[in-house]
C-alpha cells in the first residue's frame, strides 16, 4: 500500500494538466456536469418532496394498524367501508381500540382572497384523539363547537392575515359548499401535491358539512393495540377475520407505503420525476463524452508518442479516466451548491418539504461518477486505437 501511494505521488497528473491547459473549455465542461447534477438533484428532490408531503398526515396518525376500503386509492380518495368492520375488529385479540376517521376533498373560499381552492377535510371523534399532534389534541374541545374547524397554518396560499387573527383568539369565517364555518384554531402539517392544506373538525361537524355522507360509511379505521402485541401479527389476524371484499388491513408502515405507491405507480408525476433523473444522467454522459472525446482527439499525437515510448494502453486509459473523475468531482460541487438555493426557493414558494439530504447528495455523487466513467469508457476507444506508425 505504501509503495502504491508513493507511486501515485511520483505520477505526473496528466489528466489535470490537459483539462486545465485550456481554462475556458474546462469551465464550460464543469458547467455541463454541474447542469446535469442540478437536473438530477431537482428531480430527486421533487420526487422526495412528493412522497414526504403526501404522507405528512400519515406520519402523525395515532394508530398501529389501519383499515381502508378496498377501493381506496390514496388519502384524498379513500372511498368508504362499513363502520361495523371496526366493531368486528375490536373483537380480535390485541386490539385496544378501533376508531373511525372521515376524510373528503373540499373546495373552500380563502378567507382573505375569497378565491376557491382545494383542501382536505378530516373528521373524528374528539374524545378519541386521532393524531400525535399536541396542537390538535390541545384544541379538541374547540372542534366540538358547531360548524367549527381548525386550520393548517402551513397550507399553501395567502393566509397571513387570517392566521394572525386566529392566533389572537379571533375566529375567522369562510364558506364550504355554501355553508358558513368558523376557524377557531391552528395546527401545522403542510401542503401536499394532492391538497393545498387540511382542516380538522369533529365527526359530527363533518357529517353536517356533508349531509349525504352516512355515519356508517368510514374513510379510515384507526386501530390501536394493547401493549406487547406485534402489529404485523394482529394485522394478519384481522385479515383472516374481516371480510376481504370491502376492507383492506394495513400496518402503520404499510399505510405510508400505500400512499407512496399510489403516487409512484398510479400517477404520471412519479414517472415524470424518474424520467427527469434519467434525462439528467444521459445529458451528463453526452456532455462528458464530448469533452473527453475532444480532448483525446486534440492530444492523439501525444498519446501515440507515449505508446512509442513504451507506455501501455492501461496507462493511457488511466489518464482519460483521471479526467473523467476530475470532471465528476469538480462539477458536482457547483451543482450541489446551486441545488441548495433552488431547494430553499421552491420550499418558500410552495411549502413543500424540499430539503437537501446526505443520502441524496451521495446518490447524485455516485451517479455523477458512474456517468463520467461511462463517458470515459467510450472515449478510451480512440486512445486504444492510437498508432505511432499512423501519427509519424
DOSE-147466 format. One record per residue (C-alpha): residue in one letter; x, y, z. Coordinates in pm, whole numbers, plus 50000, padded with zeros to 5 digits. Example, Ala and Ser with C-alpha at 12.3 -4.5 7.8 and 13.67 -1.06 7.14 Angstrom:
BEGIN
a512304955050780 s513674989450714 
//
This chain:
BEGIN
x500005000050000 x502835023950088 x504535016349757 x501265023149570 x500805056749744 x504405067349674 x503895057249310 x500835079549289 x502785108449439 x505515104849176 x502995101948892 x502555132448670 x498875143648678 x498475143948301 x494665143748322 x494555175348532 x497215192548319 x495325185247998 x492005197448136 x493405228948296 x495525237747992 x492515253947827 x490715270348115 x487725283647922 x486895249347781 x487475233948123 x484995257948287 x482405251048018 x482865213848078 x482365217948451 x479245238448384 x477845209948176 x478465184448450 x477035208348711 x473895212848499 x473415175148475 x473865172248853 x471445200948911 x468835183848697 x469225151448892 x469145169649227 x465945188049140 x464125157549004 x465125135849303 x464225164449537 x460785168949383 x460165131549398 x461155130349764 x459025161149840 x456105144149666 x456345113549890 x457075133150209 x454255158050159 x451795130750061 x452485111850386 x452665140750632 x449315132450787 x450015095250778 x453145100150985 x451275116851271 x448325092951290 x447715076351625 x447395040551500 x449265007451491 x447044991751224 x444875009450966 x441724998250786 x440825012850447 x438385004450171 x439494980249903 x438595008149658 x440835033749829 x443505049749611 x445185074749843 x444355098050131 x442495122249907 x440405094449753 x439825069550031 x436345056749939 x434455041650235 x433765008950414 x431074998850668 x431645010551025 x430674976351155 x434104964051042 x435534984551329 x433234967251577 x434334933951436 x437994943851456 x437574952151825 x436884915051890 x440334904351766 x442904896652034 x445344925052093 x443074953051968 x442734980852223 x440525004352022 x439145008351670 x438035043651583 x436575059551271 x438025087851069 x436235106350789 x438025123950504 x436835143050200 x438215167449946 x436515200949963 x436505234049780 x436525263350015 x436915300949988 x440175315750104 x439055339250386 x441445366250261 x441335364349881 x437885347649859 x439305325449584 x438275289149582 x440925262849649 x441115225949731 x441575213750088 x441335180650271 x438675179250543 x439225154450827 x436725145051096 x436995122251400 x435565117751749 x437225144551971 x437015121152269 x439305096852085 x442335116951958 x443435105751613 x446745124251578 x450025126051764 x449935163751732 x449855183952056 x448505213951863 x445465193651762 x445005174652089 x445015207152289 x442085220052082 x439765190152084 x437165209752278 x437245236652007 x436265213651721 x433195201651912 x431595235851857 x429065236051571 x430495244251225 x433955249651370 x437285237951228 x440955242451300 x443175252351009 x446585240550888 x448735271750919 x451275256950675 x448725254650394 x449705267050051 x448315301649977 x447985336650121 x446615332850474 x448835356250674 x446055379250797 x443715350550877 x446445331951068 x447345363351262 x443695369151353 x443125333451470 x446395334551667 x444975364251859 x441905343951954 x439595359851697 x437635334951483 x437715338051104 x434655328350897 x434525314750543 x432395291450331 x432455254650242 x429825243149996 x427725274350073 x427855267150444 x429485292350676 x432185278150902 x434365293151171 x438135288351202 x438885288651573 x442335272851592 x445545264251412 x447895234851371 x450855228151142 x451295199450898 x451765213750549 x450565212150190 x450955182749954 x450655175949582 x447105163849643 x445755193049850 x446765228449941 x446265220850310 x443925204550559 x441135212650802 x440255192551112 x436885190851281 x434725167051482 x432955137851323 x429605154651392 x430645186751219 x431985166450929 x428635149050882 x426825182650898 x429045196250623 x428405165550408 x424755156150475 x424805129250205 x427565111150390 x426325084250629 x427895079850972 x428245042850896 x430475049550594 x434015053050728 x437065065150537 x439805051850765 x439815028751065 x442465036751327 x443325006451537 x445485008951847 x446924977552003 x447374966652358 x450964967252487 x453064937452388 x451234928452067 x453024928151733 x451274949551467 x452074925151187 x450634895451375 x447464914351469 x447144927051111 x447334891250984 x444664881051236 x442454909551117 x442944899550753 x441814864250837 x438854876351045 x437434905250840 x435734901850501 x438134908450214 x435584922749973 x435224957450128 x438124963650369 x441914962350347 x444164958250653 x447484976650667 x450094981850935 x451105017751007 x454225014250789 x452254997350511 x449735025950515 x452565050650448 x453905028550167 x450345025350033 x450275063149978 x453745064049824 x452935035449588 x449905054249460 x451975084549359 x454835063149233 x452895037849023 x449425051848954 x450185087748858 x452255103548585 x454085125148840 x456245097148977 x457175085648627 x458005121048516 x460425126748804 x462145093248741 x462395101748372 x463875135648464 x466665118748661 x467375095448368 x467465125248130 x469905143748356 x472125113048369 x472015109047990 x472745145847932 x475745142848164 x477085112347979 x476835130647647 x478455162547777 x481365144847945 x481905122347642 x482075152647415 x484655168747643 x486815137747674 x486485128747307 x487555163747203 x490485162347442 x491605128147316 x491465139946953 x493445170947039 x496195150347203 x496175119846978 x499785125846870 x500905128047232 x499155095247313 x500835079047013 x504175092247133 x503595076747475 x502935043447306 x506115046847102 x508005053147428 x506715020347570 x503685030947775 x500875005747752 x497165011847695 x496425007848065 x498465038848149 x496825059447875 x493355048047976 x494185059248329 x494775094548201 x491325095848041 x489615081548350 x491525106548564 x489975134548358 x486545118748399 x486895117048778 x488105153148796 x485115164948594 x482765144448815 x484085158149143 x484575194549045 x481295195748852 x479385180949146 x480335209249384 x478645238249196 x475735215849100 x475055208049465 x475585244349573 x473015257649326 x470605230049430 x470685242849790 x469455276749670 x466785262849441 x465545239549716 x465105269249951 x463395289849680 x460965261849595 x460285254249961 x459375290250037 x457175292949728 x455255260149762 x455525249250130 x456745215350007 x459315196950224 x462215201249984 x465505197050173 x468985185150083 x469855152150248 x473155133950287 x471705102950123 x470615122749815 x473975140249789 x475755106449798 x473295092449544 x473875120749296 x477645119849354 x477635082649281 x475535087948967 x477965115348862 x480965092348898 x479165064648706 x478105089748442 x481645102348391 x483165067448397 x480745056048125 x481765086147915 x485425078647985 x484995042247884 x483505052847550 x486195079047490 x489065054947562 x488345035547246 x490085062847049 x493105061747280 x493465024347230 x493425029246852 x496285054446863 x499125040146645 x502595057046635 x503065045046278 x499995064546165 x500985096046352 x504545099246226 
//
